[in-house]
Amino acid sequence: MSAIFEQLFAKYPDLQPCRDAVWQAYEAMEASFRRGGKMLLAGNGGSAADCEHVVGELMKGFMLKRTLPPAERDKMLIHGEEGAYIADRLQGALPAISLVSQSGLSTAFINDVAADMAVAQQVYGYGRPEDTLVVFSTSGNSANVVRAVQVAKSLGMTTIGLTGRTGGRLKELCDIAVCVPYDGTPDIQERHLPIYHTLCMMLEEAFFA
Ligand SMILES: O=C(CO)[C@@H](O)[C@H](O)[C@H](O)[C@H](O)COP(=O)(O)O
């Protein structure tokens, strides 16, 4: 196990009960990216902000400089001097999409069809069996998140839930449930952050070190 993983539990000993689940989440995410999959993310309120945060860590350099490999760099050089400018600034990316940022689609679907199905519709549109769906829910019971997981499972995707002590419905539904040992919404959210930072650092190390 990596030093980054161990640092999480040295810094947050209260997260020890989640140790196996965090490792399983890492392995599932790495396997998905290695088979050409992408990560879809969903959550509400503060957890929606967490989805955006994770996308920011995965889609560009986080702790490491992600210089393009030579073959990728060469593809840009067809544009001459401008190609070099482009190649020098592009960074390796792990494909991740936050499903909470599609305001046009979401507002229309909520207004016209059903609020609890708005994220699920995006999972249906974007999801492939090689992908992971990562959901954050402090209760584990938010209907739009539960529906999204149900659709992802029907599509054969890997489902990972970050939730609180009880885990709510997500504990049973998700392939991997990371249940931090807290009950209050802010306390749960405050422990989700170091967990997803750790997962993003481990993924970056696996693909770009
Ligand atoms: O950030 C906070 C409270 O810290 C709130 O915005 C909170 O995320 C919202 O009430 C969510 O709707 C709660 O949903 P969930 O975590 O139970 O799925």
The ligand as an SDF file (V2000), in Angstrom:
LIG
                    3D

 18 17  0  0  0  0  0  0  0  0999 V2000
  -23.5190   21.2620    2.6120 O   0  0  0  0  0  0  0  0  0  0  0  0
  -24.5250   21.1160    3.2580 C   0  0  0  0  0  0  0  0  0  0  0  0
  -24.4860   21.0290    4.7330 C   0  0  0  0  0  0  0  0  0  0  0  0
  -23.1480   21.0650    5.2040 O   0  0  0  0  0  0  0  0  0  0  0  0
  -25.8620   21.0050    2.5820 C   0  0  0  0  0  0  0  0  0  0  0  0
  -25.8570   21.8210    1.4250 O   0  0  0  0  0  0  0  0  0  0  0  0
  -26.1580   19.5480    2.2070 C   0  0  0  0  0  0  0  0  0  0  0  0
  -25.1440   19.0960    1.3360 O   0  0  0  0  0  0  0  0  0  0  0  0
  -27.5210   19.4270    1.5490 C   0  0  0  0  0  0  0  0  0  0  0  0
  -28.5150   19.6420    2.5080 O   0  0  0  0  0  0  0  0  0  0  0  0
  -27.7690   18.0900    0.8460 C   0  0  0  0  0  0  0  0  0  0  0  0
  -28.9980   18.1450    0.1400 O   0  0  0  0  0  0  0  0  0  0  0  0
  -27.7670   16.8840    1.7810 C   0  0  0  0  0  0  0  0  0  0  0  0
  -27.9240   15.6940    1.0070 O   0  0  0  0  0  0  0  0  0  0  0  0
  -27.2280   14.3160    1.3960 P   0  0  0  0  0  0  0  0  0  0  0  0
  -25.8250   14.5970    1.8040 O   0  0  0  0  0  0  0  0  0  0  0  0
  -28.0390   13.7170    2.4970 O   0  0  0  0  0  0  0  0  0  0  0  0
  -27.3300   13.4850    0.1440 O   0  0  0  0  0  0  0  0  0  0  0  0
  1  2  2  0
  2  3  1  0
  2  5  1  0
  3  4  1  0
  5  6  1  0
  5  7  1  0
  7  8  1  0
  7  9  1  0
  9 10  1  0
  9 11  1  0
 11 12  1  0
 11 13  1  0
 13 14  1  0
 14 15  1  0
 15 16  2  0
 15 17  1  0
 15 18  1  0
M  END
$$$$
